[in-house]
Amino acid sequence: MDKIREVFEKGGGILQLLPTWVPRPFNRPGKRLRLHPDDYFAMGMDRGAIVERWFSSITHVETEGARPDEGMSYVNVDDTNENKILFKDFIDELKEEIIGSELIEKYGTWPMYSKFYDYEMPLFHHIHHGEEACKKVGVKPKFEHYYFPKQYNQHLGQMPVSYFGFDPSVTKEEVIERLKDYTKRDIRITELSRAFRIELDTGWYTPAGVVHAPGSLCTYEPQWNSDAMAMWENVVNGEVFGYDSLCAYLPEEDKNNIEKIVEVADWEINTAPDYRKRFFRRPVIEQKGEGYEQRWIVYGNEYVGGKQLEVEPAHTVVIKDDCAYGCVVIQGHGTFGKFECESPTMIRYGQATADEFFVSKDCALKGVVITNKSKYEPLVILKHFGPDGNILPVQN
Protein backbone atom coordinates (compact mmCIF):
# COMPACT_ATOMS: atom_id res chain seq x y z
CA MET A 1 0.00 0.00 0.00
CA ASP A 2 2.77 2.45 0.86
CA LYS A 3 4.46 1.86 -2.49
CA ILE A 4 1.20 2.21 -4.39
CA ARG A 5 0.45 5.53 -2.72
CA GLU A 6 4.03 6.71 -3.22
CA VAL A 7 3.89 6.03 -6.98
CA PHE A 8 0.42 7.58 -7.28
CA GLU A 9 1.39 10.78 -5.48
CA LYS A 10 4.75 11.05 -7.22
CA GLY A 11 2.94 11.10 -10.57
CA GLY A 12 0.50 13.75 -9.39
CA GLY A 13 -2.45 11.38 -9.78
CA ILE A 14 -1.22 10.02 -13.12
CA LEU A 15 0.21 6.53 -13.64
CA GLN A 16 2.57 5.48 -16.43
CA LEU A 17 1.67 2.00 -17.68
CA LEU A 18 3.80 -0.67 -19.34
CA PRO A 19 2.80 -2.27 -22.67
CA THR A 20 0.48 -5.28 -22.30
CA TRP A 21 0.80 -7.70 -25.22
CA VAL A 22 -1.75 -10.39 -26.12
CA PRO A 23 -1.18 -13.31 -28.52
CA ARG A 24 -3.95 -15.27 -30.24
CA PRO A 25 -3.74 -18.74 -31.82
CA PHE A 26 -5.64 -17.70 -34.96
CA ASN A 27 -5.34 -15.33 -37.92
CA ARG A 28 -2.10 -13.49 -38.76
CA PRO A 29 -0.55 -10.36 -37.21
CA GLY A 30 -1.11 -7.11 -39.06
CA LYS A 31 2.28 -5.91 -37.73
CA ARG A 32 1.11 -2.35 -37.08
CA LEU A 33 1.55 -2.42 -33.30
CA ARG A 34 5.07 -0.97 -33.67
CA LEU A 35 6.42 -4.12 -32.08
CA HIS A 36 9.90 -5.21 -33.22
CA PRO A 37 9.62 -7.63 -36.21
CA ASP A 38 11.52 -10.32 -34.26
CA ASP A 39 9.12 -10.19 -31.31
CA TYR A 40 5.70 -11.15 -32.68
CA PHE A 41 6.12 -14.70 -31.33
CA ALA A 42 7.92 -13.62 -28.14
CA MET A 43 5.22 -15.20 -25.96
CA GLY A 44 5.76 -18.64 -27.47
CA MET A 45 5.08 -20.30 -30.80
CA ASP A 46 2.36 -22.42 -29.20
CA ARG A 47 0.47 -19.27 -28.15
CA GLY A 48 0.41 -17.73 -31.62
CA ALA A 49 1.51 -14.29 -32.75
CA ILE A 50 1.01 -11.09 -30.76
CA VAL A 51 -1.94 -9.38 -32.42
CA GLU A 52 -3.30 -7.14 -29.65
CA ARG A 53 -2.07 -4.58 -27.13
CA TRP A 54 -4.36 -3.92 -24.16
CA PHE A 55 -4.68 -0.64 -22.26
CA SER A 56 -5.84 0.19 -18.70
CA SER A 57 -6.83 -3.43 -18.24
CA ILE A 58 -7.74 -5.39 -15.12
CA THR A 59 -9.20 -8.14 -17.35
CA HIS A 60 -7.65 -11.57 -17.90
CA VAL A 61 -7.37 -13.00 -21.42
CA GLU A 62 -9.74 -15.95 -21.92
CA THR A 63 -7.58 -18.04 -24.27
CA GLU A 64 -6.09 -21.44 -23.59
CA GLY A 65 -2.59 -21.34 -22.08
CA ALA A 66 -2.80 -17.71 -20.95
CA ARG A 67 -0.71 -16.76 -17.92
CA PRO A 68 -2.61 -15.79 -14.73
CA ASP A 69 -1.86 -12.09 -15.36
CA GLU A 70 -2.11 -12.13 -19.15
CA GLY A 71 -4.03 -9.16 -20.49
CA MET A 72 -3.69 -7.24 -17.22
CA SER A 73 -1.88 -3.90 -17.22
CA TYR A 74 1.11 -3.09 -15.03
CA VAL A 75 2.20 0.28 -13.67
CA ASN A 76 5.75 1.41 -14.44
CA VAL A 77 7.40 2.02 -11.05
CA ASP A 78 11.07 2.50 -11.94
CA ASP A 79 11.50 1.57 -15.63
CA THR A 80 12.17 -2.09 -14.77
CA ASN A 81 9.98 -5.17 -15.02
CA GLU A 82 11.23 -6.40 -11.64
CA ASN A 83 9.32 -3.82 -9.57
CA LYS A 84 6.23 -3.28 -11.70
CA ILE A 85 2.85 -3.36 -9.91
CA LEU A 86 -0.47 -4.57 -11.29
CA PHE A 87 -2.78 -1.75 -12.31
CA LYS A 88 -5.56 -3.76 -10.64
CA ASP A 89 -3.74 -3.42 -7.31
CA PHE A 90 -3.90 0.37 -7.64
CA ILE A 91 -7.65 0.17 -8.32
CA ASP A 92 -8.23 -2.21 -5.41
CA GLU A 93 -6.19 -0.12 -2.95
CA LEU A 94 -7.07 3.43 -3.96
CA LYS A 95 -10.66 2.78 -5.11
CA GLU A 96 -12.65 6.04 -5.43
CA GLU A 97 -9.48 8.05 -4.89
CA ILE A 98 -8.31 6.98 -8.34
CA ILE A 99 -11.50 6.30 -10.33
CA GLY A 100 -14.17 8.19 -8.39
CA SER A 101 -17.08 7.13 -6.20
CA GLU A 102 -19.61 6.62 -9.02
CA LEU A 103 -17.77 3.66 -10.55
CA ILE A 104 -16.92 2.14 -7.17
CA GLU A 105 -20.52 2.35 -5.95
CA LYS A 106 -22.01 0.93 -9.13
CA TYR A 107 -19.38 -1.59 -10.28
CA GLY A 108 -16.92 -1.91 -7.41
CA THR A 109 -13.97 -1.54 -9.78
CA TRP A 110 -12.69 -0.13 -13.08
CA PRO A 111 -15.26 -1.59 -15.53
CA MET A 112 -13.63 -1.23 -18.96
CA TYR A 113 -10.38 -1.43 -20.92
CA SER A 114 -9.20 -0.69 -24.42
CA LYS A 115 -6.93 -2.34 -26.95
CA PHE A 116 -5.20 -2.10 -30.28
CA TYR A 117 -6.58 -4.99 -32.33
CA ASP A 118 -4.25 -5.80 -35.24
CA TYR A 119 -4.93 -8.65 -37.68
CA GLU A 120 -3.84 -8.88 -41.31
CA MET A 121 -6.96 -10.83 -42.31
CA PRO A 122 -10.60 -10.18 -41.37
CA LEU A 123 -11.77 -11.99 -38.24
CA PHE A 124 -14.42 -14.74 -38.05
CA HIS A 125 -18.12 -13.87 -37.75
CA HIS A 126 -18.55 -14.05 -33.98
CA ILE A 127 -20.75 -12.86 -31.14
CA HIS A 128 -20.36 -11.50 -27.62
CA HIS A 129 -23.39 -12.85 -25.82
CA GLY A 130 -26.22 -10.58 -24.72
CA GLU A 131 -26.85 -9.79 -21.05
CA GLU A 132 -29.37 -12.56 -20.35
CA ALA A 133 -27.15 -15.20 -21.96
CA CYS A 134 -24.15 -13.99 -19.92
CA LYS A 135 -26.09 -14.22 -16.65
CA LYS A 136 -26.68 -17.95 -17.25
CA VAL A 137 -22.95 -18.70 -17.16
CA GLY A 138 -21.78 -16.00 -14.78
CA VAL A 139 -19.83 -13.78 -17.17
CA LYS A 140 -20.15 -10.17 -18.25
CA PRO A 141 -21.43 -9.03 -21.66
CA LYS A 142 -18.94 -7.31 -23.92
CA PHE A 143 -20.02 -3.97 -25.35
CA GLU A 144 -17.34 -2.61 -27.65
CA HIS A 145 -16.57 0.35 -29.87
CA TYR A 146 -14.19 0.54 -32.82
CA TYR A 147 -12.14 3.48 -34.04
CA PHE A 148 -9.63 3.33 -36.90
CA PRO A 149 -6.79 5.85 -36.36
CA LYS A 150 -4.78 6.70 -39.46
CA GLN A 151 -1.59 6.86 -37.37
CA TYR A 152 -1.73 3.08 -36.85
CA ASN A 153 -2.95 2.12 -40.32
CA GLN A 154 -0.08 2.64 -42.74
CA HIS A 155 -1.60 -0.33 -44.56
CA LEU A 156 -5.19 -1.60 -44.44
CA GLY A 157 -4.57 -5.35 -44.33
CA GLN A 158 -6.04 -7.90 -46.72
CA MET A 159 -9.73 -6.95 -46.42
CA PRO A 160 -10.69 -3.57 -44.88
CA VAL A 161 -14.36 -4.52 -44.66
CA SER A 162 -16.43 -5.38 -41.57
CA TYR A 163 -19.56 -7.52 -41.42
CA PHE A 164 -22.33 -6.67 -38.96
CA GLY A 165 -25.35 -8.86 -38.21
CA PHE A 166 -27.41 -10.18 -41.11
CA ASP A 167 -29.19 -8.67 -44.07
CA PRO A 168 -32.73 -7.59 -43.09
CA SER A 169 -34.14 -10.13 -45.55
CA VAL A 170 -32.49 -13.06 -43.74
CA THR A 171 -34.66 -15.18 -41.43
CA LYS A 172 -33.62 -16.77 -38.16
CA GLU A 173 -34.40 -20.17 -39.71
CA GLU A 174 -31.84 -19.57 -42.48
CA VAL A 175 -29.15 -18.91 -39.89
CA ILE A 176 -30.14 -21.99 -37.87
CA GLU A 177 -29.90 -24.19 -40.97
CA ARG A 178 -26.37 -22.94 -41.67
CA LEU A 179 -25.23 -23.47 -38.08
CA LYS A 180 -26.61 -27.03 -38.07
CA ASP A 181 -23.91 -27.87 -40.65
CA TYR A 182 -21.09 -26.33 -38.57
CA THR A 183 -19.17 -29.64 -38.33
CA LYS A 184 -20.07 -30.90 -41.84
CA ARG A 185 -19.09 -28.21 -44.37
CA ASP A 186 -17.96 -24.63 -44.87
CA ILE A 187 -21.21 -22.87 -43.93
CA ARG A 188 -20.13 -19.48 -45.39
CA ILE A 189 -22.35 -17.64 -42.94
CA THR A 190 -21.18 -14.20 -44.07
CA GLU A 191 -23.18 -14.83 -47.25
CA LEU A 192 -26.15 -13.94 -45.05
CA SER A 193 -24.51 -10.86 -43.55
CA ARG A 194 -23.81 -7.33 -44.80
CA ALA A 195 -20.47 -5.59 -45.04
CA PHE A 196 -19.26 -2.00 -44.84
CA ARG A 197 -15.94 -0.71 -46.11
CA ILE A 198 -14.01 0.89 -43.24
CA GLU A 199 -13.21 4.61 -43.23
CA LEU A 200 -10.11 5.79 -41.38
CA ASP A 201 -10.73 8.14 -38.42
CA THR A 202 -14.31 6.92 -38.00
CA GLY A 203 -15.82 4.19 -35.84
CA TRP A 204 -18.66 1.79 -35.02
CA TYR A 205 -20.41 0.89 -31.79
CA THR A 206 -21.09 -2.85 -31.50
CA PRO A 207 -23.57 -3.84 -28.77
CA ALA A 208 -23.41 -7.22 -27.07
CA GLY A 209 -25.57 -9.70 -28.97
CA VAL A 210 -24.48 -8.59 -32.47
CA VAL A 211 -22.73 -11.09 -34.74
CA HIS A 212 -19.81 -9.35 -36.45
CA ALA A 213 -16.61 -9.99 -38.38
CA PRO A 214 -14.17 -7.06 -38.02
CA GLY A 215 -12.10 -6.05 -41.01
CA SER A 216 -8.33 -6.07 -41.34
CA LEU A 217 -7.46 -2.63 -39.97
CA CYS A 218 -5.61 -1.85 -36.75
CA THR A 219 -8.44 -0.85 -34.45
CA TYR A 220 -8.57 1.17 -31.24
CA GLU A 221 -11.23 -0.67 -29.28
CA PRO A 222 -12.63 0.59 -25.95
CA GLN A 223 -14.84 -2.11 -24.43
CA TRP A 224 -16.46 -3.54 -21.34
CA ASN A 225 -14.51 -5.86 -19.00
CA SER A 226 -15.13 -9.17 -20.76
CA ASP A 227 -13.45 -11.52 -23.20
CA ALA A 228 -16.41 -13.88 -23.73
CA MET A 229 -17.39 -14.83 -27.28
CA ALA A 230 -18.55 -17.61 -29.64
CA MET A 231 -17.63 -18.13 -33.29
CA TRP A 232 -20.49 -18.47 -35.78
CA GLU A 233 -18.16 -18.93 -38.77
CA ASN A 234 -16.37 -22.27 -39.07
CA VAL A 235 -13.94 -21.73 -41.98
CA VAL A 236 -12.12 -18.40 -42.24
CA ASN A 237 -9.25 -17.83 -44.69
CA GLY A 238 -8.43 -21.54 -44.57
CA GLU A 239 -8.59 -21.82 -40.75
CA VAL A 240 -11.12 -24.35 -39.45
CA PHE A 241 -12.85 -23.89 -36.08
CA GLY A 242 -14.51 -26.68 -34.12
CA TYR A 243 -17.96 -26.93 -32.58
CA ASP A 244 -16.62 -25.94 -29.15
CA SER A 245 -16.04 -22.46 -30.58
CA LEU A 246 -19.69 -22.18 -31.58
CA CYS A 247 -21.19 -23.28 -28.26
CA ALA A 248 -18.78 -21.40 -25.99
CA TYR A 249 -20.14 -19.67 -22.86
CA LEU A 250 -23.41 -21.61 -22.85
CA PRO A 251 -24.87 -23.83 -20.09
CA GLU A 252 -23.95 -27.49 -20.66
CA GLU A 253 -27.57 -28.43 -21.36
CA ASP A 254 -27.75 -25.89 -24.21
CA LYS A 255 -24.48 -26.62 -26.00
CA ASN A 256 -25.97 -29.09 -28.50
CA ASN A 257 -29.09 -27.04 -29.19
CA ILE A 258 -28.65 -24.74 -32.20
CA GLU A 259 -31.84 -22.83 -31.35
CA LYS A 260 -30.40 -22.02 -27.92
CA ILE A 261 -27.14 -20.93 -29.53
CA VAL A 262 -29.00 -18.50 -31.78
CA GLU A 263 -30.94 -17.11 -28.82
CA VAL A 264 -27.80 -15.36 -27.51
CA ALA A 265 -28.13 -12.91 -30.42
CA ASP A 266 -30.35 -9.83 -30.39
CA TRP A 267 -32.23 -10.58 -33.60
CA GLU A 268 -33.83 -7.14 -33.94
CA ILE A 269 -30.49 -5.34 -33.86
CA ASN A 270 -28.75 -7.93 -36.06
CA THR A 271 -31.26 -7.40 -38.85
CA ALA A 272 -32.00 -3.70 -38.34
CA PRO A 273 -32.40 -2.04 -41.77
CA ASP A 274 -30.94 1.20 -40.37
CA TYR A 275 -27.90 -0.46 -38.77
CA ARG A 276 -25.39 2.03 -40.21
CA LYS A 277 -27.45 5.01 -39.10
CA ARG A 278 -27.72 3.62 -35.57
CA PHE A 279 -24.14 2.48 -34.99
CA PHE A 280 -21.71 4.24 -37.35
CA ARG A 281 -19.81 7.08 -35.65
CA ARG A 282 -17.97 10.07 -37.11
CA PRO A 283 -15.82 12.23 -34.81
CA VAL A 284 -17.61 15.14 -33.12
CA ILE A 285 -15.73 18.16 -31.72
CA GLU A 286 -16.02 18.30 -27.92
CA GLN A 287 -13.78 21.29 -27.17
CA LYS A 288 -11.46 23.51 -29.15
CA GLY A 289 -9.10 26.31 -28.25
CA GLU A 290 -5.77 27.95 -28.93
CA GLY A 291 -3.43 25.18 -30.08
CA TYR A 292 -5.68 22.17 -29.56
CA GLU A 293 -8.84 20.30 -30.50
CA GLN A 294 -10.50 17.39 -28.69
CA ARG A 295 -13.07 15.22 -30.47
CA TRP A 296 -15.48 12.53 -29.37
CA ILE A 297 -14.58 9.31 -31.20
CA VAL A 298 -16.36 6.76 -28.96
CA TYR A 299 -19.90 7.76 -28.00
CA GLY A 300 -23.57 6.99 -28.41
CA ASN A 301 -23.73 4.17 -25.85
CA GLU A 302 -24.10 3.72 -22.07
CA TYR A 303 -20.85 1.88 -21.38
CA VAL A 304 -17.65 3.23 -22.92
CA GLY A 305 -16.46 6.58 -24.18
CA GLY A 306 -13.42 7.86 -26.00
CA LYS A 307 -11.84 11.07 -27.25
CA GLN A 308 -8.97 12.10 -29.48
CA LEU A 309 -6.91 15.08 -28.41
CA GLU A 310 -4.65 16.86 -30.88
CA VAL A 311 -2.20 19.50 -29.62
CA GLU A 312 -0.48 21.68 -32.21
CA PRO A 313 3.33 21.92 -32.38
CA ALA A 314 5.03 24.10 -29.73
CA HIS A 315 1.86 24.59 -27.69
CA THR A 316 1.03 23.95 -24.03
CA VAL A 317 -2.59 23.33 -23.03
CA VAL A 318 -4.53 22.37 -19.90
CA ILE A 319 -7.21 19.79 -20.72
CA LYS A 320 -10.02 18.97 -18.30
CA ASP A 321 -12.16 15.84 -18.50
CA ASP A 322 -15.13 14.58 -16.48
CA CYS A 323 -13.78 11.24 -15.27
CA ALA A 324 -10.76 9.00 -14.80
CA TYR A 325 -9.37 7.76 -18.12
CA GLY A 326 -6.64 5.74 -19.73
CA CYS A 327 -4.83 7.08 -22.76
CA VAL A 328 -2.24 6.27 -25.40
CA VAL A 329 -0.07 8.66 -27.43
CA ILE A 330 -0.29 7.78 -31.13
CA GLN A 331 1.71 10.62 -32.67
CA GLY A 332 4.36 13.11 -31.58
CA HIS A 333 6.22 13.78 -28.34
CA GLY A 334 6.15 16.17 -25.40
CA THR A 335 5.07 16.11 -21.76
CA PHE A 336 1.94 14.75 -20.12
CA GLY A 337 1.58 16.05 -16.57
CA LYS A 338 4.89 15.24 -14.85
CA PHE A 339 5.86 12.65 -17.47
CA GLU A 340 7.73 12.73 -20.74
CA CYS A 341 5.52 11.26 -23.47
CA GLU A 342 6.16 10.03 -26.97
CA SER A 343 4.66 7.77 -29.57
CA PRO A 344 7.17 4.94 -30.15
CA THR A 345 8.56 3.98 -33.55
CA MET A 346 9.53 0.43 -32.55
CA ILE A 347 9.04 -1.47 -29.27
CA ARG A 348 10.94 -4.53 -28.06
CA TYR A 349 8.90 -7.10 -26.15
CA GLY A 350 9.32 -6.37 -22.42
CA GLN A 351 10.49 -2.81 -23.04
CA ALA A 352 8.91 0.19 -21.29
CA THR A 353 7.36 2.96 -23.37
CA ALA A 354 6.30 6.55 -22.71
CA ASP A 355 3.00 6.37 -24.60
CA GLU A 356 0.49 4.93 -22.10
CA PHE A 357 -0.96 6.62 -18.99
CA PHE A 358 -3.89 6.49 -16.60
CA VAL A 359 -5.33 9.71 -15.17
CA SER A 360 -7.20 9.73 -11.85
CA LYS A 361 -10.59 11.42 -11.64
CA ASP A 362 -9.46 14.37 -9.50
CA CYS A 363 -6.53 14.98 -11.80
CA ALA A 364 -8.80 14.86 -14.86
CA LEU A 365 -11.24 17.34 -13.30
CA LYS A 366 -8.47 19.78 -12.40
CA GLY A 367 -6.87 19.43 -15.83
CA VAL A 368 -3.70 17.85 -17.18
CA VAL A 369 -0.94 20.12 -18.47
CA ILE A 370 0.19 18.84 -21.87
CA THR A 371 3.01 20.26 -23.98
CA ASN A 372 3.82 19.42 -27.57
CA LYS A 373 7.61 19.75 -27.86
CA SER A 374 7.74 19.12 -31.58
CA LYS A 375 8.45 21.95 -33.98
CA TYR A 376 6.40 20.39 -36.77
CA GLU A 377 4.35 17.37 -35.69
CA PRO A 378 1.02 17.34 -33.79
CA LEU A 379 0.80 15.50 -30.48
CA VAL A 380 -2.16 13.10 -30.75
CA ILE A 381 -3.61 11.19 -27.78
CA LEU A 382 -6.49 8.69 -27.63
CA LYS A 383 -8.49 8.51 -24.37
CA HIS A 384 -10.78 5.72 -23.11
CA PHE A 385 -13.12 5.71 -20.11
CA GLY A 386 -16.29 4.29 -18.61
CA PRO A 387 -19.94 5.34 -18.25
CA ASP A 388 -19.24 8.16 -15.77
CA GLY A 389 -17.70 10.33 -18.48
CA ASN A 390 -20.89 12.13 -19.60
CA ILE A 391 -20.75 10.16 -22.85
CA LEU A 392 -22.10 12.08 -25.82
CA PRO A 393 -25.45 10.68 -27.03
CA VAL A 394 -26.05 10.10 -30.72
CA GLN A 395 -26.99 13.31 -32.49
CA ASN A 396 -30.11 12.70 -34.61
N, C-alpha and C positions, 0 to 999 in steps of 0.2 A: 504493500500500500504506500509506504513512504517513497519508494522509487517511482511508482506511478504518478503520485502527486508532484514529485520533483520534476519529472519530465513534462507533465502537463503545464505546470506553472512556468517552467523555463521557456517553453514555447509560447507563452502568453495566451494559452487556451487553444493553440493550434498544435496538431501532431503531424510529424512527417512519417509517412508510411513506406514500407519496403514493397517491391513488386511481388505480387502473388500470381504464380503461373499455374495453369491448369492444362493437363494433357487429356486427350480423348482417344479412344481406340478405334475411331471411325473417321472417314473423310480424309482430307489432306490439308496441311497448313497453308494459309494464304501468304504467310511470311511478310506480314505488314505490321507486326507487333514491335518492330525495331529490336528484336532479339537477334543475337549473333547467329549467323548461318550455321555454325557448328553446334548450337545449343538447343535445337528444336526437339531433340530426343534425349535431353539431359536428365529427364526423370525416369528413363528406362525404356528400352525398345518395347518391352511387353506392355507398357502403359499407353503407347502411341505418342504422336507428336504433340507438342505444346501448341494449342490453337486458341487459348483464351488467357486473358489477364483480368483478374478480379480486383475490384476496388472497394474499400470500406466494408469489408465482408466479415461477418461473424458466422457465415453459413458453410457447412461442410459439403464437399463434392460427393454426390451420390453415384459414383462409378466404382466398379469392382477394382479392388487393389489400392484404392486411395488411402493415403496416410491419415491418421486421426486428425491432423490439423490441415489437411489439404483443402484449399479454397479459402482458408481463413487468413485475414490480413494480420501483419505484424507491424508494430511501431518501431521506428528507427530510434534507438537510444543513444548509440555512440558510433554509428557507421560500421558496426560489426554485426555478424549474424549470431555471435556468441551471447550477446546480452539483449537481444531483441525481446519484446514483450507482446503477447497477443493483444490485438486491438480489442477483442472481446473482454479481456481482463480490465481494460480501461472503462468499458461500458459498464461492466458488472460492479466495479469499485466506485466510480464517480457518478453513475446513474444520471439523475436530472441535472447535475452540475455540468455534465458534458453535452447531453442531448435534450435537456429540458423536461419539465414535468409532464407535459401533454403526452409524449411518447411513452414515458415510464408508466404513467397511470393507465394508459389504454393498452399497451403492448408489453410492458415490462422490460423492454430492451430496444435496441436499434433494429427496426423492422425491414430494412431493405439493403441492397448492395447494387453495385454496377459492374460492368465488365466491358472489355473489348473482346468481341467475338470475331474470329478471323479464320475462315475456311476458304479454300480455293474453289471448291465445288458447292453447289446449293445443298442444303441440308434436307433430310427426309421430312415428309409430311407427318407432323407429330402434334401432340396435344398436351397441354398442361391442364389437368383435370379441374372441373368447376368446383365451387365451394362444397356442395353437398357430397360429391364424390370423394373429396379430400377428407371430409369428416369421417367417412366410413373406415378409413385406414389410418387416421391420426396424423395426417400431414397437412401442410399449408398449401393453398392454391398459389399459383405463380402468375401474377399480373406483370406484364413486361412492356417496355417501350423501346423502340429502335430509333437511332439517329445515325446518320451516315456522314461523318466529318470528312471533308476533302483532304485534310492534313494527313489522314491515315488511309487514304485510298488512292495511292499513286498508280495502282492498277485495280480493275474491277472484278478480277477473278474470271472464272469460266462461264458464269451465267448470272448476271446482275438483275435477276428477276425473282420476286417473292410471290409464293402462292398463299392465299388466305381463304379458308373455308371451302365452300362449294358453290358452283354456279346456282343461281336462284331456281333454275329449272330442274335441278337434281333432287330426287326424292331420297328419303331416309332408307327406303328399301333397296335402292340402287347401291348405296354405300354398304349396307349390310351384305348384299350379295357379293360384292368385291372382297370384303373382309373375310367372308366364309372360305375363300380360296387362298388365304394368307400363306398356308404351308404347301400349296399345290402348284402355284404358278406366279409369275410376275403380274400382280393385280393392277399396276399402273393407275393408282388411285388419283394421281394428279390430273388424269384425263377428265375427272369430274370437278376439278377445282377451277380457280380463275387466278390469273397472274398479273402482276403489275411491275413494270420496269422501274427500278429504283433511281430516284433523283438524289444526287449528293446534296448535303446540307438541308435535308428534309427528314421526316420520320413517320413512324406508324405506332399507334397504341394497339397492343394485342391483349385483349382480356383473357382471363382463364376460361377454358372451355372452347377456344377457337383452334381448329386444326390449321396448321400453317407450315410452310416450308421456306425458311429464309434464304434469300439469294446470297451470292458469293462475294459480298462486300465486307470490309471490316466495319463492324457495327459497334457503336457505343450503346450499351443496353442497361439502363436502370431498371430494376425489377424487385419484386417482393422476395422475402427470405424463403426460397424454396428451390429445389432442383428436381422436383417430381415431374415425370413425363411418361408418355407411351407413344410408340411409333406406329403410325397407321399406314406406312409405306414399307413394303418388304424388300424391294430391290431398288437401290439408288446408286447410279453410276457404277454398276457392277458389284457393289457390296450387297450381301444378302443378310437380312435380319430375321431372327427366329421368332416363334410365337410368343415367347416370354417377353419380348419387347412390346408386343401389342397389348398384352394383358397386365402390364406392370401397374402397380399401385391400385389394385382391385382386391376386394375380399376374396378369399380362396374359393368360396362357393360361386363366385361370378366369373372366374377366369376363363371358363370354357363356354360362356354364354355371349355370343356376338351382340345380341340385343342389349345386354347389360354394358358391354364395352362401348357401344355407341351412345348410351345414355349419359356418359361423362361429358359429352359435347353439348353446348348450348346451340340447339338447332336453329333457332330464330336468328341469332347473330351470324352463324356460319353461312346462312343463305340469304342474308339481308341484301336486297338489291341496291341499297345506298351505302354499301360497306365503305367505299373510298371516302365518301362525304363524312361518314361518322368517325373514321379512325385515321385518316391521313392527316399529318400535321406539318404545316410550314412554320418556320420561325416567326415569332411575334416580338417586337421590341418591348422590353419591360422598363428599362431606364436608359437614358442617354445624356451625356454631358461632355464637358471639355475633355477631349482625349480618350473617351471610352464609349462603348455601347454594350449593353447586356440584353440578350434576347432569351425569351422562353423557347426551349427546343423540346421539352418533355412536359406535356400538360394535357388537360382534357380528360383526367381520370381522378379517382379518389385515393390513389395509393402512392404513386411516385411522381416526382417532379424533377426538372432539370433545366439548366440555363447555360448559355455560352457567353462568356465575357471576353471582349476584345479591347485591349489597351493599346493605344497608338504609341509609336516609338518615342522615347525620351519623355514620357509622361508619368506622373505619379497621381494615383487616384485613391479615394477611400470608398470602398463598396460595402454597403449594408445589405444584409439579407434577413429574412424572417425566421430562420431556423438553422439548426446545425446541419452541416453538409460535408460531403466528401468531394474532392475535386482532383482533376488531373490536367497538367499543362500539356497542350498538344502542339504549341508553336511558340518559339521565342525564348527569351531568358530575362531574368530580372530578380526582384525580391517579392516575397509573399509573407507579409507580417515580418517576423524576425528571421525568416529563412531565405537563403538563396534558392531560386527556382529556375528550372530550365527544362525544355523538352529534349529528351535524349535522341541522339542519332543512332546509336547502337548500344545494346545492353547485353552484358554477359550474364548467364544464369547465376543467381546468387549475389549479384552485384547490387549495391544500393543506387538509387536514383534520386534526383531532386525534382521530380515531377508530380508526386502524389502527396496530398495533405488531407487532414480532416479538421474542420473548424467547429469549435463548440458553439452552442447557441448564444451565450452571452457575447462571445467574441463576434459572431456574425451580426448580432443586433447593434453592437457598437461600431462595427465597420472594420474591415481589414485594409491596411495600407499596402498598396500594390504598386510597384515601380517597374516599368519597362526600360531596361538598360540598353536595349538595342538602338542603334542609330537609324536602322532601316526597316526592321521586321516587327510586325505586331506581336504582342504577347496574347495568346489565346488560351483560355481555361474553360474546361467543361465542369459543371457542378451537378451533383446528384443528391437528392434528399427525399424524405418521406412525406406523409400526408399533412404534417403540421406546417408546411411551407406556403400556405395560402396559394395553392396550385391554381393556375389560370384555368377557368372553364373554357369549353369550346365556344368560339365566337360564331354565332349563326347569322 
